[in-house]
Amino acid sequence: MSRSVLVTGGNRGIGLASARALAAEGNKVAITYRTGEPPAGFYAVRCDVTDTAQLKAAVEEVTVQQGAVEILVSNAGITRDQLLIGMPEEDFRAVMTTNFEAAVALTRQVLPAMIKARWGRLIYMSSINSMSGAPGQTNYASAKAALIGFARSLAIEVGRRNITANVVAPGMIETDMVEHVTDVRRQAALARTALARTGTPEEVAAAVRFLAADDASYVTAGVIPVTGGLGAGH
């Protein structure tokens, strides 16, 4: 059955791989993007996810184009790494707003239609660092950890409406976000990764595709690590 899908930050990396994976299942997939040019093959809406008015307009536009959002992949995120002692307040707030608060605002926009339809999939992109921590990422890890608590609580609230809420927690994945990771940090992460390699956006997208499928109808309030074993034991 074709579903209406919205992927935020769907113009690159994990978001784009997720959009492609869900489109390959026959779904109608829309993406949001903030900068650059959107990829071909998707209904694309330019949107700053930190602007609630833009989020509302984006959801309304997608609804007109392909129907009410039935599967949400909240993926848009940023990093502004620095040790807390020297981190500007605006950098801490920007990461919390983009990576967590925007996901909450977006959920508020799509949830009423899911409740009315008595069906929905809410999928949030977290990080292994939300559980294991990382130096210089007090802002990022805090936002990603907040997503887990949010999704698990939300799953309890909406479960009787046949709506699931789950989290995917990637490890070291080859995306734009890890391009600037120093060799020292990269090697340290790989040394703690059971598979001793980085992952691909497509491997994360496979978990997203599963959570969106009918086969995952009894999976909710879950956190699926796609880490190659990074952080095992945490």
C-alpha positions as CSV (number, residue, x, y, z in Angstrom):
1,M,0.0,0.0,0.0
2,S,1.4,3.4,-1.0
3,R,1.7,5.8,1.9
4,S,2.4,9.6,2.2
5,V,5.8,10.1,3.6
6,L,7.7,13.2,4.8
7,V,11.4,13.1,5.4
8,T,13.0,16.2,6.9
9,G,16.6,17.0,5.8
10,G,16.0,14.6,2.9
11,N,18.3,16.2,0.4
12,R,21.5,14.4,1.5
13,G,23.0,11.7,3.7
14,I,20.8,9.6,5.8
15,G,17.7,11.6,4.9
16,L,18.2,11.1,1.2
17,A,18.9,7.4,1.6
18,S,15.8,7.0,3.7
19,A,13.7,8.9,1.2
20,R,15.0,6.7,-1.6
21,A,14.4,3.5,0.4
22,L,10.8,4.4,1.2
23,A,10.1,5.5,-2.4
24,A,11.4,2.1,-3.6
25,E,8.6,0.6,-1.6
26,G,6.1,2.4,-3.7
27,N,5.4,5.3,-1.3
28,K,4.8,8.9,-2.2
29,V,7.8,10.7,-0.6
30,A,8.2,14.4,0.1
31,I,11.4,15.9,1.6
32,T,12.3,19.2,3.2
33,Y,15.6,20.9,2.6
34,R,17.0,24.2,3.9
35,T,19.9,25.0,1.5
36,G,21.2,23.9,-1.8
37,E,19.2,22.1,-4.5
38,P,16.8,19.3,-3.8
39,P,17.4,15.9,-5.4
40,A,15.3,14.8,-8.4
41,G,12.5,12.4,-7.9
42,F,10.8,13.8,-4.8
43,Y,8.4,16.5,-4.0
44,A,10.7,18.9,-2.3
45,V,9.7,21.8,0.1
46,R,12.3,24.4,1.2
47,C,11.9,24.7,4.9
48,D,13.8,25.9,8.0
49,V,12.6,23.3,10.5
50,T,13.3,25.8,13.4
51,D,10.6,28.1,12.1
52,T,7.2,26.7,13.2
53,A,5.3,28.7,10.6
54,Q,7.4,27.2,7.9
55,L,6.9,23.7,9.3
56,K,3.2,24.2,9.3
57,A,3.2,25.5,5.8
58,A,5.4,22.6,4.6
59,V,3.0,20.0,6.1
60,E,0.0,21.7,4.5
61,E,1.8,21.8,1.1
62,V,2.7,18.1,1.3
63,T,-0.8,17.2,2.4
64,V,-2.3,19.0,-0.7
65,Q,0.3,17.3,-3.0
66,Q,0.2,13.7,-1.8
67,G,-2.3,13.4,1.1
68,A,-1.9,13.7,4.9
69,V,1.5,12.5,6.2
70,E,1.3,8.9,7.3
71,I,5.0,8.2,7.8
72,L,7.2,10.9,9.3
73,V,11.0,10.6,9.3
74,S,12.3,13.4,11.5
75,N,15.9,13.5,10.3
76,A,17.0,17.2,10.0
77,G,19.9,18.0,12.3
78,I,23.1,20.1,12.8
79,T,26.2,19.9,14.9
80,R,28.2,22.7,16.5
81,D,30.8,20.9,18.5
82,Q,32.9,22.5,21.2
83,L,33.7,21.8,24.8
84,L,31.0,23.1,27.0
85,I,33.3,25.5,28.8
86,G,33.8,27.4,25.6
87,M,30.6,26.8,23.8
88,P,28.5,29.9,23.0
89,E,25.0,29.8,24.4
90,E,23.6,30.3,20.9
91,D,25.4,27.2,19.6
92,F,23.9,25.1,22.4
93,R,20.5,26.5,21.8
94,A,20.7,26.2,18.0
95,V,21.5,22.4,18.2
96,M,18.7,21.8,20.7
97,T,16.2,23.7,18.6
98,T,17.1,22.1,15.3
99,N,17.6,18.5,16.5
100,F,14.9,18.2,19.2
101,E,12.4,21.1,19.4
102,A,11.8,21.1,15.7
103,A,11.0,17.4,15.8
104,V,8.4,18.1,18.5
105,A,6.9,20.9,16.5
106,L,6.7,18.8,13.4
107,T,5.1,15.9,15.3
108,R,2.4,18.3,16.5
109,Q,1.6,19.2,12.9
110,V,1.3,15.6,11.5
111,L,-0.2,13.9,14.6
112,P,-3.8,15.0,14.3
113,A,-4.3,13.4,10.9
114,M,-2.6,10.2,12.1
115,I,-5.0,10.1,15.0
116,K,-8.0,10.6,12.8
117,A,-6.8,7.9,10.4
118,R,-5.9,5.6,13.3
119,W,-2.6,4.8,11.6
120,G,0.9,6.3,11.6
121,R,4.6,5.9,11.8
122,L,6.8,8.3,13.7
123,I,10.5,7.7,13.2
124,Y,13.2,9.9,14.8
125,M,16.9,10.1,14.0
126,S,19.0,10.1,17.2
127,S,22.6,9.0,17.6
128,I,24.7,6.5,19.6
129,N,26.2,9.5,21.3
130,S,22.9,10.1,23.0
131,M,23.7,7.1,25.1
132,S,27.5,6.9,25.1
133,G,28.3,10.6,25.2
134,A,31.1,12.3,23.3
135,P,33.4,15.2,24.1
136,G,32.4,18.4,22.5
137,Q,28.9,17.3,22.0
138,T,27.0,18.1,25.1
139,N,24.5,20.0,23.0
140,Y,24.1,17.3,20.3
141,A,24.0,14.4,22.7
142,S,21.5,16.1,24.9
143,A,19.2,16.8,21.9
144,K,19.5,13.3,20.6
145,A,18.8,11.8,24.1
146,A,15.8,14.0,24.4
147,L,14.4,12.5,21.2
148,I,14.5,9.1,22.8
149,G,12.5,10.1,25.9
150,F,10.1,12.0,23.7
151,A,9.4,9.1,21.3
152,R,9.0,6.6,24.1
153,S,6.5,8.7,26.0
154,L,4.7,9.6,22.8
155,A,4.4,5.9,21.9
156,I,2.5,5.3,25.1
157,E,0.2,8.3,24.3
158,V,-0.7,7.3,20.8
159,G,-0.4,3.5,20.7
160,R,-4.1,2.9,21.0
161,R,-4.5,4.8,17.8
162,N,-2.3,2.3,15.9
163,I,0.5,4.8,15.7
164,T,4.1,3.8,16.5
165,A,7.0,6.0,17.6
166,N,10.5,4.7,17.3
167,V,14.1,6.0,17.2
168,V,17.1,5.0,15.0
169,A,20.5,5.6,16.6
170,P,23.3,5.6,14.0
171,G,27.0,5.3,14.9
172,M,29.8,6.5,12.7
173,I,28.1,6.9,9.3
174,E,29.8,8.3,6.2
175,T,27.9,11.6,5.8
176,D,28.7,15.3,5.6
177,M,28.5,15.4,9.4
178,V,31.6,13.2,9.9
179,E,33.7,14.6,7.1
180,H,35.3,17.0,9.6
181,V,35.9,14.4,12.3
182,T,39.7,14.3,13.0
183,D,41.6,11.1,12.2
184,V,42.3,10.7,15.9
185,R,38.6,10.7,16.8
186,R,37.7,8.5,13.8
187,Q,40.2,5.9,14.7
188,A,39.2,6.0,18.4
189,A,35.6,5.4,17.3
190,L,36.5,2.6,14.9
191,A,38.5,0.9,17.7
192,R,35.3,0.7,19.7
193,T,33.3,-0.5,16.7
194,A,32.8,-4.3,16.6
195,L,32.7,-4.3,12.8
196,A,35.8,-2.1,12.6
197,R,34.4,0.1,9.8
198,T,32.1,3.1,9.2
199,G,28.5,2.5,8.1
200,T,26.6,3.9,5.1
201,P,23.5,6.0,4.9
202,E,21.8,3.1,3.1
203,E,22.4,0.8,6.1
204,V,20.6,3.3,8.3
205,A,17.9,3.7,5.8
206,A,17.2,-0.1,6.0
207,A,16.2,0.4,9.6
208,V,14.0,3.3,8.7
209,R,12.3,1.2,6.0
210,F,11.6,-1.6,8.4
211,L,10.1,0.7,11.0
212,A,7.8,2.2,8.4
213,A,6.6,-1.1,7.1
214,D,3.6,-3.1,8.1
215,D,6.0,-5.8,9.4
216,A,6.9,-3.4,12.2
217,S,3.4,-3.0,13.4
218,Y,4.2,-4.4,16.9
219,V,7.5,-2.4,17.3
220,T,7.1,0.9,19.2
221,A,9.0,2.9,21.8
222,G,12.1,1.2,20.4
223,V,15.6,2.4,19.9
224,I,17.4,0.6,17.0
225,P,21.2,1.1,17.0
226,V,22.8,1.0,13.6
227,T,26.3,1.3,14.8
228,G,28.4,-1.7,13.8
229,G,28.7,-2.4,17.5
230,L,30.0,1.1,18.5
231,G,29.0,1.7,22.1
232,A,28.3,-2.0,22.8
233,G,27.8,-2.4,26.5
234,H,26.2,1.0,27.1
